Amino acid sequence: MSGDVIVTVTLNAALHVSYTADELATRGVNPVSRPGYRAGGRGVTVARVLRSFGHDVLAAGLAGGASGELIRDDLARSGVPTEFTLIRGESRRFFRFASPEPSGPQIRFGEPGPYITTEELGRFAADYRALLGGAAAVVLCGSLPDGLPADTYGSLVTYAVEAGVPVILDVGGEELKHAVGHGPALVVAETSSADPGLGTALTRLGAGAAAVATGDLVRVATAGEEWTARLGTPGPRHLARGALVAGLVPGQLLGWSWPDRLRHALALAAGAWAHVPGESGGRDHVDLDTYEQLLEAVQVEPAITR
């Protein structure tokens, strides 16, 4: 750790298990392919995107059981170093049974997260504070597993702020309510309603800046300015949340202008970054041609200056 590593934290990491099946009948036994394994959780995705774009990253959090070992192995194959705190419970798994045809039917199942004990949380807190000494930034993402109080992220933000490490926070619900007042440098949120005041409200509660995604539109609010950004291409386009968060991190560290941050982030989230499947698990990839095209297509406009 040299002080320029971006640490991502995933407290509810997941293992995605995928099978291919020629038929998906409700009766009898459906023959399936050998399973494919993929580490998941939003913080894990952020680490993958940053690593594929050349940034030094370290994926931390909680992982346990055979699923936790496969999570670490998959990230190692992707070139992402890990420092997960081990737990006794089994990391959650998501199962996907799909037809070989891309447009064919598929069925998904998801397990609940493991229960985290007070002792395991204490060990993670110690590991986390040790990592802060070599961190350029910390990215805190995703849901909390069972057993962790809603103010867990608030404590993690406080530890980082006290260590002089900026925090990018990507959580929701009660976790966000408890954490935003502890001074994260940037909050990334999502809402299904067109609420133009959410970003401003988050900055008033303690966030240095807030980026709020609504569909393919992203609104940013800081202490003195507001921006809106969207792709100027025909038709709606889905923004991958993990890639959007990862795209905002470099500009936060390097002091880019908000228009430049938003162009970079939306280009990655709209399709420049992708996972390319393969027999060995596939690879994470940034298509630079697509990135350049999407970068030019992002429209950024200033909003009301407060």
N, C-alpha and C positions, 0 to 999 in steps of 0.2 A: 504494500500500500504506500503510494508515494504522494498522496494529497491531491491527486487529479482523477480519482476513481469515482464513478457514479454508482452509489449503492442503491439497489432497488429492494424493497421489503414486501414480501408476500406472506401474510400470516395464514392464509387459507389456500395454500397451493393445491393444485389438482393434477391428476394424471388422466389424460384423455386416451381412452382405449377404443380403437376403431376396428371393425370387422366388415368384410365384404361378404354379402350373401346373395345368391342368385334368386332366392325366393324369401319372402317374409310372411310365412303362414302362421296363423295363430294355433294350429294344431300340429302335432308331431314334432320332429326334430329338424331344424333348419341347419344344414351344413354351412359352415362359415370358413373364411380364410384364417390364416394365422393372424394374431392381433398386431396392430401397429400402435406404438406408444408415443405420446407427445406430452411434454410438460406444459401445464397451463396455469392460469391465474394471471390477473392483469399486470402485476408487477413483473412476473416472468416474461410476459409479452413485451413490456417496456425494455427489459434487459436485452431481449433478442433483437429488437429494432435498433437500439443504440449500438449494440455490438456489430450488427450487419452494416451499420453506417460508419464503423471505424472507431467508436468511442470505447474507452476502457470502462468496463462495468464489473460489478460483483452482485450476484443474486443472493439475497439472504431471506430469512423468514423462518417458518416452522415446517418440518417435514418428518414423516415417520413411517415405519413399516416397510413392506416390500414396495409399496407405491412410492414412498419417499425416496427409496434407493433408485427406482426407475426414473423419477423426476430429476435427480442429480445426474444420472448417467446420460439422459437425453440432453440436458443442458451442456454437459461436457462435450458431447458430440457437436453441439452448435458453437463451441468455443466460448461459452459463457462460464466463468469461474463461479463457484458457489461457496457459501458459508452458512448453510442452514443449521439452525439449532434442532437437534434431534428430540422427538417426542415419542412417547410409548404408543399412542394411538396411530391408526392407519390414516394416511392422507387420503382425502376424498378422491373418488374416481367418477368419471363420466364415460358412459358406454354409448357407442354409436354403431348401429347396424344399418348398412346402406347397400343399395343395389350397385352393381358395377357401372351402370349408366349414370352419368353426372346428374341427369334430371329425374332419375328414378326415385322410388320411395326410400325413406329412411326412418328409423326409430331411435330415439335417444332416451337414456336413463341417467339419473344423477344421484349420487349418494350424499348424505349430509356430511358436513365437516367433522373432524375429530373433536373430542372434548379436551381442552387444554387445562392442566392443573396449575395451581398457584406456583408450585415449584418449577414447572416448565416455563411459565411466564417469567419468573425471576431469572432463570438461566438465560433466556432469550434477551432480557433487558441488559444483562451483563455483557453478553456477546455483542449486542447492538451498540452499546456505549463504547466498547473497544474498537469497533469498526469506524466510529465517527472520527477517530484520530487521523485516519487516512482518507477521508471522504471529501470530495469536492462538492457533492450534493447528495441528498437522500430523497428517493422517490417512494412515498408510502401509498400503497394501492389496495383496493379491494375490500371484501367483506371480512368480518371477524368470525373465527370458528367458535363453537360453543365453549363456554367457560370464561371467555375474556369479557371484561366490563366494557361498556360503551365508551368510556373515557380513555381506553388504551392508546388510541392514536394521539390524543391530547398529550399524554405523557411522552410519547415518542417524539412529537414535535418539540416539546419543551427541552428534552435532552439534546436534540440537535441544535436548537437555537442557542442554548447555553454553551455549546461547543463551537459556535460560530459557523455552523454548516447550514446552508439554505435548504429548505424543505419544499418539495413539490408534492402536494397532497391531492389524492384522487380517491375520495371516499364519499359516501352519501348517508342520508338518514340521520339517525342519532349520533353516529360516529362523527359526521361532519359538524353537527351542532356543538359537540364537546371539544372538537379539535381546532376549529377555525379561530377561536379567541387566543390561541397560544402562539400565534405569529408565524404561520407558514408563509414563505415567500410567494408561492403561487398555489391557488386552489383551482383544480379542474373539476367542473361539475357538469351534469347533464339534466335536462328537463324536457318533458314532452310537451309542455305548454310554452307559448311565446311570452315569456316573462322577461321583458327587457331590464327590469330592476334587480334581478337576482344577483348579478355580478357586483353591482354597487352595494347591495346589502351585505355581501360577503366581505367586501373591503372595509366597510364600516365596522364589522364585527371583529376584524383583526387580520385579514389576509392582505399581503402586500399587493397582490393582483388576483383577479379571478377570470378564468376563461370558461364560459358556459356554452355548451353545445346543445342546439335544438335542431334535430334533423341534420341537414347539411350546412347549417349556419352556425358560426361561432361568434359570440359576443365577448369582448374583453373589457374589463373595467379596472382601472388603476386609481391611485389617489387623485390624479389630475386629468385623465383622458379616457376616452372610450373608443373602441374600434369594432367594426363588424367585418366578417370575412366569409366568403362562400365561393364555390367554384362557378365560374361563368360559362359552364358547359350545359348543353341542353339536357333536361330531365334531371330528376333527383339522383343523388349518388350517396351511398352509405359511407360514413366516416368510421373507420375502425378505431375504437376508443383507445386501445393500447398504443397504436401507432400515433394517434393524435397527442397523447400525453408525452410519449417519447420525443416527438417532434418539437415540443415546446421546451424541452430541457436544455439543449445547447444554447439557445438564445438567452435563456435565463442566466446561464453561467457566464456567457461572453458579452452580455449587454447589447445584443442586437436590438434594432428598432422593432416595435410591435408589428409593423407591416411585414418585415422580413421574417420574424418568428412565425407569424400566421401563414405566410406563403409556404414556408418549409414544412410546418406541421400538417397543413391541409393536403399538400402534395403527397406526403407519406401516407396519411390516413385514407386518402381517396383511391389508392391503388398502386403507388410506387413501390411500397414494401409488400412482400408476399412470401408465404411459405410454399416452396416447391416440393411436392411429395416425391418420394423415391424409395427404393427397396431398403436402403440403409436408414430410413427415417426422414429423408429429405433434407432440405437446407433452407435457410432464411436468405432472402435475396432482395436487394434494392435494384430495380430496373431504372437505370439512370436516364434512358431515353424517355420513359414514361414520367419520371420525376421532373425532367426539364419541361415537358409538355404541360403537366399539371401545374408546375410552378408558375408558368406564364398565364394559366387560366384562372388562377385565384384572384378574386376581386376583393380588395381591402379598402374600406372607407372609414373616415373618422366619424364618430357620432358626436353627441353633445359633450362639450368640455365643461366640467364642473368647476 
